[in-house]
Amino acid sequence: MFKVFRKEIEWGGRKLTLETGHIARQADGAVLVTYGETTVLCTAVGAKSPKPGIDFFPLTVNYQEKTFAAGKIPGGFFKREGRPTEKETLVSRLIDRPIRPLFADGFRNETQVVCTVLSHDLENDSDIPAMVGTSAALTLSGIPFLGPIGAARVGLIDGQYVLNPAMDQIAKSELDLVVAGTIDGVLMVESEAKELTEEVMLGAVTFGHKSFQPVIQAIIDLAEEAAKEPWELPPASYDAKAVQDRLRAAVGSDVEAAYTETVKQVRYGKLDAAKAKAIETLTAEGFEQAAVASEFKELEAQILRGSVLKTGLRIDGRDTRTVRPIVSEVGILPRAHGSALFTRGETQALVVATLGTSQDEQIIDALEGEYREHFMLHYNFPPYSVGEAGRMGSPGRREIGHGKLAWRAVHPLLPKKEDFPYTLRIVSEITESNGSSSMATVCGTSLALMDAGVPLPRPVAGIAMGLIKEDDGFAVLSDILGDEDHLGDMDFKVAGTEKGVTALQMDIKITSITEEIMKIALAQAKDGRLHILGEMAKALPDARESVNQNAPRITVINIPKEKIRDVIGSGGKVIREIVEQTGAKIDIEDDGTVKVAAVDSKAAQAAIDWIRGIVAEPELGVVYIGKVVKVVDFGAFVNFLGSRDGLVHISELSQQRVGKVADVVKQGDEVKVKVIGFDDRGKVKLSMKQVDQTTGEDLTKKAD
């Protein structure tokens, strides 16, 4: 019934298995990938005919994690998987980026890739198997995919590159880098690093590229046995050269004139006018509108790219290495804990930092288990930032991806939680955009955190690099504009400090680039990054010496473990009373660490004094302030040191003879008491008559 094909290789110290023909046989391509005991089902399906009237390739990638893969039941009321998690969105993008450039030119059939995690061994992450499985499924499907690709994760432990480090090894690694590409070169890089040099980063990319070559060969071997017949691409519906020639004659000079405009909105206005003129002119001559629109993009690319390679000058008049003018401002929002406005040319990010307590940490329910995140970075890209009116809603894949890139860039520089016990939230609002708003977010985040008083050892900056390559000629562009991103061959983002790289993201739109180009791009990016850091320092060179006055002050004290119960109280009664009475936030950890947070220092001190009073042991001969909690015939019980009760015997109430306890004290009275002893059960004996109730002075010492 089943005709199963399998390939197995040893890869990174574990077995990698590719299997097809057993599951999901109605998909165009389906591969079950197992690495260690992590298993992912990857399927690829393409529509049999193109969507009419579109001038782009409609590709969708959906990576999804099933909680049964780790033997768990989903949280929440419905107990089933809901909308994609952040990780699912990020891995979907990770898969999409290296495969998208490899589909045949002109292919317009809707294509969907679905990767489902079926088993997770909590040791081998499922993202690399999903990328490998996607490559294999597309290669087997017959869909015109010019792969296969391979992918690998690279770590750096004790100065040595490690292929596909286990999840527990990542915590010890100075590098977490994912690289994907073909036999010939690299297509995609995503990484977080602890201030590593450009040479180390390039070495990691090269190591990863060499390491996944056996995977590519295994996919080729599987395809030789199990691949379906390749699809025949339908003939082009129009003569591209004829449309190009007519376009250039009709509006070529208009497009060239538009690209001499340095202001984005003016340039776009002229390009829109040229496009409208082209569509009107050429459709009247019998050309299809979709063909005109598609080839107009190609005309734009030819003019922009040709001009840069020929003159070395760009749309806004810069050479290939110059960074646009930068203005850095901090402290612009009076009530925010930290704020920055970072403007680079026509790209601007308003970044705000908020400091919270451990109660504000994000709880993440992942396949690997629940954990808490104390650093959050949320990136928003409203339509007004590009002068458009558009739908506002929950963050899309692009916003999540850009936010995570900025998170990776800043994360290695954050102080340890033990040294700075705050939860940090960054919000980046992109208020203007014309190229690399994610790198503007990195710069703004660094400034906002330092403005809030977060002790970053060094500021972090980021820059986006581009590439224009025609045959043997190429130009690497620093600080690319939006047009240079859309019409260029590479988007290469590098973030870091003066000491080294903290994040690197690269997407290639051509089949691959050489190590030489990457080396040039990294060196040029370093120069640009150092320049940007210098401009940022004009606003704020280092972190402020203390946290912002509007942020909570967190004081950490330690109490004996056996006293935790006393501070919390039955059902949380005591700690709730402390919070309600003082207004402070209190977190108690299992090891006895207590964090008291309050904007008002008096409130924090009141809570600290209260807690210390609860955990303190009464000392013989010491005077305390207490409250009468119960009156009985033989004396009064007084509460002191927060939760400690002691008895003032009737004979110790007053210097005079007392006939009735109620004649001296009543419930609720505040009194001063002295510890005069302990009974054989540890109960505290107190005296009021030995203490001056007005001054609190010990009368026995006065008599001496």
N, C-alpha and C positions, 0 to 999 in steps of 0.2 A: 504493500500500500504506500509506503514511504520510500522515496529515493533520496537518501541522505548523503550529503557530501560534507566532509570535515577536513580541516587543516589544523595541525597543532604545531606550535613552536615554543621553545624555551625563550623567554624574553624578560630580562630584568630579574632573573632568579625565580620566576614563576611561569606556570604554563598558560599560554594564550591559545584559546580554541575558537575557531570560526566554524559554524555549522549552518547549513541551509538545506531546505527540502523537508523539514519535519514540522515546523510551525509557521503559520501565516502564509500558506502557499498561494493564496489568491492575490497577494501583493505582487507588484512587478519585481521587487527585490526584497528578500527578508533574510536576515542573518542573526543568529543567536551567538553572541560573543560572551565568553567566559574567561575571566582573568582572576586567578586564585579561585575564590568561591563567589566572586561578584559576577552576576549575569545580567546582560542587557539585550533585549530584543529590539532590533533596528529594522524598520521597514521603509521602503520608498515606493511611492505610487505617482505616476504622471498621467495627466489627462491625455486622451488619445488625439485631441485636436487643440490647436491654440485658441486662446481667448480672442475673439474679434475686437479690433480697435484699440489694442493696448500696445504701448511701445516700451514695455519693461518685462522682465522675467518674473512671474508670480511664484516665488519659492517660499514655502513655510516650513519651519523646523520646530517640532514640539518634543522636548525632552521632558519626561514625567517620571516621578519617583512614586512607587507604590509602597505604602508603609508595611505591607505584609512581607516585603523584601527583607526587612530586618526583624520580622516577628513582632510587629507592633500593631496596635489599633489606633487609628487617627484620633486626635483630640477634637474638642468642639461638640456641639449639640448633635450634629447629623452623623458623626462618626464615619465620614467618608472624605476622600480627598476633594478639595475644593479648587479655588483658583490657584494658578501657579505660584509657588514660593519664589523668593528672590533667587535661590540657587537654581531652580528649574529654569527661570528666565535667563540667568547668566549662562548656563550651560547650553541652552538653545541658541543663544548668540554665538557661543564659542564654536558650536558645530557649523552654524550658518556661514560664518566669516570665511573659512578656508575653502568651502565647497562652492560658494556662489560664483567666483570668477571662472570656474572650470566647466561650466555648461557651455555648450556650443553656441556661437554667435547666432542670433536670430531665433533661438529656441524660446517660444512664448507659451508653451503648454504649462498649465498649472501643475505644480509639483509639490508633494508633501512628504516630509520625512518625519517619522514618529519613532522615538527611542523610549522604551519602557524598561525601567529598572525592575527586574523580577527577583533578584537575590543580591544582598549586600553583606559581605563578610566583615564589615566594620574595619577592614584593613586596607583594601584596595578601593580607592575612590572610583565611582562609576563614570566620571566624565570622559576619561581617556578611552575605556572600552566603548562608550557611546560614539565617540568620534571615529574610532576604528570600524565599528559596526556600520555606521552611516556610509563610510567610504566603500565598504564591501557590498552593502545592499545596493548602492547606486551603480557600482561596477557590474554587478550581476543583472541589473534590471533591464538593460538594453536602452535605457534613457541616455541621450547623448551627453554623457559626463566624461570629461577628459582627465579622469583620474587614473588610478586611485591615489589617495593621499594617505599619509601616516601621521600619527600624533604621539607625543610622549610628554611626560612631566619630568622636569629636571630639578633636583635639589642640590644644595652645596653644604656638605657636612664635613667638618674638620679639614676644610680646604680641598675636598675631593667632590667632583660631580657624581651624583647618584641618580640612576635611571629609575623612574617611577617609585620614588620613596613611599613607604607605607605611611598611613595617616598619622601614626604616632611619631614617625621620623620628621614629619613636616615641622612639628613644634621645635625641633632642634636645628632645623635647617636655616641657613642665612638666605635662602632663595627658594621661591616657589614659582617655577616657570613652566608654562605649557607652550609647546611649539608644534606647529603642523605644517606640512608641505608635501611636495611631490618628490620623485626621485631626483629631479634637477635642482630644486631649491626650496626656500622657505616661503610660506604664504601667510602665516599668522603667528604672532607671539603675544602672550599675555603673562604678566609676571608681577610679583612683589619681591623686593630685595631689601637687604639691610645695608644700604649705602655701599654698594659694590662698584668697582671700577668698570669703565666701559669695556675694557679688555676681558674681564671676568664674565660680563653679561654676553658679549659676543661669543666667547668660548662656550658658554652654556647653550646658546642657540645652535652653534655648530655641533656640539656634543649630542644634543637632542635630535638634530637632523640626521646625523649618521646612525643614531641608535634605532630610529624607526624604519630604516631601510628593510630589515628582515620582515617587518609587518607588511610593507607594501608588496614584497615578493610573495608572501603567503596569500595575500588577496589576489594577486595575479595568478598564482597556481590554482586557487579555488575557482577563479573565473574561467580558466581554461577548461575546467571540467563541468561547470554548472551555469555559466553565463547564458542569458537569453540572447536571441538575435538582436543586434543593434537596430534601433529605430531608424527609419529613413527620414531624414529631414525634408519637409516639403520645400519645393523650390521657392525662392524669394518671390514675393508677390509684386515686386517692382525692381527696376534697374537702379541700384543704389548710386552707381556712377552718374547716370543721367540726371537723377534728382540732385546730386551734389553739384554737378556742373551748372545746372540751372539755378540752384540756390545761390551759389557763389556769384553768378552773374547778376542775380536779382537783388541780393541783400548783402553780399560779401563786404562791401565797403561800409555798410551800415553797422554790421557786427564789429568790424575792425574799429570803427569810430566809437562804438559803445565801450569797447575794452580799453579805450584811452581815458575813460572817466574813472577817477579815483574814488568818488563817493558811491557807495554800494547802491543806494536807492536810485540815484540818477542813472547809474549803469544799467540796473535792472529795468528801469523804465524804458530806456532806449532799446534794450534787448527784446522786451515785450513788444515794442512797436515794430521792430524788425521782424519778429516772428509772425505777428499778425499780418504784416505786409506780405511775407513769404507765403503764408497759407492762402491769403486772398488771391495772390498772383498765380501761384502754381496750381491751386485747385481749379481755377478758371481755365487753366490749360489742360486739365484732365488728370493731374496727379492726385493720388489719394492723400487725404489730410493726415492720416496716421503716418504715412511714409514721409511727408514733409516735416512733421513734428519730430520724428525719429532722426532724420538726417540733419535737421537744424541743430540738434545736440552735437552731432558729429562735426558740423561746421564750426560751432563754438570751440570744440576741443582742438580742432586743427589750428584755428587762428590763435588761441591762447597759447597752446603748447609750442607752436612754431615760433611765435614771437619771443618766448622766453629762451628757447634754445638758440635762436639767431642773435638776439641782442643782449641776453643776460639780464634784461630788465623785466619787471613784472607789472601787473595791472596797475598797481598804485605807485609805480615809479621806483620801487626798491630794487636793490640787487638781490642776489640769491641768499645772502647771509644776514641781512639787516632785519632786526626785530622792530615792529611798529612802536610808535611812541607809547609810553606807559605812564599812567597816573595811579598811584597807590594812596588810599585814604583809610584811616582807621578811626574807631570811636565815633562813627557818624550817627548811631542810634542811641539816644540818651539812656533808655531803660534796658537795653540789651546787655547781656553779660560781656559780649565781645562782638564787634562788627567791623566789616571792612568792605570797601568798594574798590574793586580792582578793574581798571580800564586799560585795555591794550588795543589801540586802534579803534575799530568799530565793534569790539567784543567787550562786554562788561558783565561782571558778576557781583551781585550784592550778597555777601556771605555773612551769616549770623551764627555765633556760638552761644550755646546755652549750657550751663553747668547744673547738674542735678545730683541726687544721691543714688545709692544702690537700689532704692525703690523704683527708680526710673529706668533701670536696665531693661533692654529688650530680651524677652524670653523667646528662644528659638527652638522649635520642636523639629529636629532634623532626624534623618534616618539613623545617624550615628548616636543619637540620644539628645536629650534636652540640655541646652546650655544658655548662658546669659552673655549678652554683648553690651559692653559699656561705652562703645564708640559707634555712633550712628552718623551717617552722612547722607542727606537727602537732597537730590539735585532736581530742580524744576525748570522746565523750558516752556514758558508761556508763549503763545503765538505772537503777542505784541513785540517780542524780542527781535523778530525778523519783519516787523511791519505788516503783519497779517492778522486777520480775524479768523479764529478757529475754535474748535471744540476744546473745552476745558474738562478734564476728568482725572481719573486715577493715573499714576505714572505708567508710561509705556515702557517697552523693552529698551528703547534708546536711553530714556532717563535713568532707568535702573542700571544699565551698563555704564553710562558716564559717571554716575554717582559712585559705583563700585571702583572704577578706575581711580578716581580721586581719593577714595577711602584707602586703597592700597598704597597710594603715593605717600600719604601722611602717616598711616598707621605705624610704620617702623620707628618713627620719631617720638611717639607718644610716651610720656613717663609711665612707669609701672604703676599698676593700680594700688599697690601697697604704699608707694611714695606719694601718690596724688589720688586720693580715694573718691574721685568724682566720676559721675556718668556724663559723657560729653555728647551733645547733639549739634551737628552742623546742618544748616539749611542754606543751600546755594540757589538763589533766584537769578536766573540769567535774564538780565534786563536789556541787553543788546547782544546780537550774535552776528559775527562774520568771521568764522574760523576758530576752532579749538576752544569752545566754551568749557570743556572738561579741564583743560590745562589752566584756564583762568580760575576755575573753581579750586584747583590745587593751590594756586598762589593766594587767592582770597581766604581759603581755609586756614592756611598757615598764619596769615596776618590776623584773622579773627580770633584764633586760639591764643596767639601771643597777646592780643589786646585784652582778652579775658583773664590773662594771668596764668595760662597753662604753661608750665615750664618746658617748652620745646628746647632741646639743646641747640638746634639750628633751624632756621627757616627752610621751607621746601618750596621749590618752584617747578613749573612744568612748561614744556614747549612742544609744539606739533611740527613735525617735519614732513615735507612732501617730496615727490619725485616725478620728474617728467623724463621719459626714456623713449627714444626713437632709434631703432637699430643699435649702433654702437655709441651713439651720443646720449648723454643724460645730464640732468641738472638736479641737484638736491636743494630744496627750498626750505629756509628757516621760517618759522612762524607763518604757516600757510593761511591764506584766505579761504572762504567757503568755496569760491569758484575753483581754486587750485586743488581743493580737496575733491570736489565732484568730478573735475575733468582731468585730474592727475592719475598717477599709477600707484601711489602709496600714501598711506596715512600712518605716520610713525610718531607716536607720542612718547616722550621721555620726561620723567620727573625725577627730582632728586635734590640733594643739598650740594654745598661746595665740596663735600667729601666724596660723594658718589651717588649712584643711581638707586632709587627706591621703587620705581615702577617703570615698566616698559610695555607698550602695546603697539603692535604693528599689524596692519592689514595691507595686503598686496592685491592689486586689481589685475595685474598681469600674471602670467603663469608662474613666475618666481623672480627673485632678485639674487644677485651674487653677494658673496661675503665681502667683496671689495666695496660695493655700494653701501652695505650695512655699516661697515667700518667708517666710511666717510660721513654717513648720516649721524652716527653716534658722536664722532668728534665735533661735527658742526653743531649738534644739539648741545654738547657740553658748553661750547662757547656762548651759545644763546642763553642757556640756563644760568650761567654765571652773570651774564649781563642783566637778566631779569632779577636775579637775587640782589644785585647792586641797586636796581631801581626800587625794589621793595624796601630795602634798608633805609631809604630816604624817609619813609613813613614811620617805620618802627624796626629798628635793627635787632632787638632782642625782646623776649617775653617780659611783660611787666612784672615787677617784683612781688606783687600780691594779687590775689583774685579780685575781680571787680567788686565794688561796694554793693552792687545789687545782687551778687551771687551769694549763695549760702556759704557760711563758714563751716567747715567740717572739722570737728575735733575728735581724735581717736583716743580712747582710754581702754584699759584692760581690767577686767574683773575676774575673780576666781570662777571656774566653770560651775562649781557647786552653788554659786550665788545667782546664776542666770535665772533660775526658777523664781527667786525672790524678786528680781527686777521685773520680770514679766508679770508675775502674779497669777492667781487662779483665773483661767480663761482670758488672760491678757489684761486683767483689771488694772494692775498697777501701772503698766507701761502706757495704757490708754490715758490714765489720769495724768501721768507726767506730760504726755504730748498735749492733752487738752489744756492743762494749767499753764504750761510754758510756751506752747506754740512751736516747739522744736520737733524735728524729725529724728527718730531714733532707730538705728539698725543694730541688732545683736546677732553676732555670728556664733557658731557652735564652740569655737575655741575661746570664747569670752571677750572677743574684740567688740567694743561698742563704739559706733560712730554717731555722733550728735551733730546735726546740721541745723543751722538757723541763720537768717540774714541778720537778725538782731543779736549782738554778742551777749547782751544781758539774758536773753531767753536761753541761749546755749549754755551759759554759765549756770543758770538756775537749774536746768535739766541735769547738768553734770554734777552739781552739788547734791541734787536729789538722789541720783544714782549712787554716788559715792557714800551718801548717808545710809542707803539701803545695804550696801555690801560691807560697810565698815563694822568692825567688831567693837563692842563697848569696852572701854578701858577703865580700870579701877581708879577712882579718885577724880575722874574727869567730869566736868559739868556739861550737860547737854540741854537744849531746848526741846520740850516735848508737848504733847497734847493729851489731856485727860480723855480716855476713851470709855472708861467704865468706873462707876462708883459703887463700892460694896461696904458692908458694915465695918470691915477690918482695915480698910484703906482704899486707895485709888490706883487703877492701872493706867500707866502713862505710856503712850507711843512715842518713841524717839528713834533717831537714826533711820527714818523712813519706815521700816517694817518691824522694828524691834519693840517689844512691850516689856515693861518692868513694873514691879509693885512698890508703891510708896505705902509702907505700913502706917496705920493711924498714929503710931508713936513717932513717925518721922515727918509728919505733915507740918508741924509748927513748933516753935520754941515754947509756946504755951500749951497747957493741957487741952486736948481736943475731946469733947464729949461725943460729937457727931461729925462724921466725915463731911457731910453735905454743908456743914457750917464753914468749912475752909475752901473746898473746891467743888466744882460741879462739872458734868460732862461737857467737853468742848473747850474748857479753859486751857490757855497756853501757860505752861509753867516751866520753871528751871529746876532741873534735877541733877543730883550727883550720884554716880555709881558708888555704892558703899560695900558691895559684895555680891556673891553668887551662891545660890543654894546647891545642894548636892545633885540636883537635876539640871543645873546650868541656868536656872531662872535668875534674872537680874533683880537685885535689891537696890532700891533707889531712896534718896532722901531729899525732901524739900527744905527741911528746917536748917540744913547745913549750908544753904545757898541763899544769898540775898536776892529776893524775887524781883527787885528793881534793877540791880546792876549785874546780876549773875555772878557776883563775887563769892568765892568759897570762904564761908565764915570761919571754918576751922583754921584756915591758913592765916586769916586776919587775926584770930585770937593768938596764934603763935607769934 
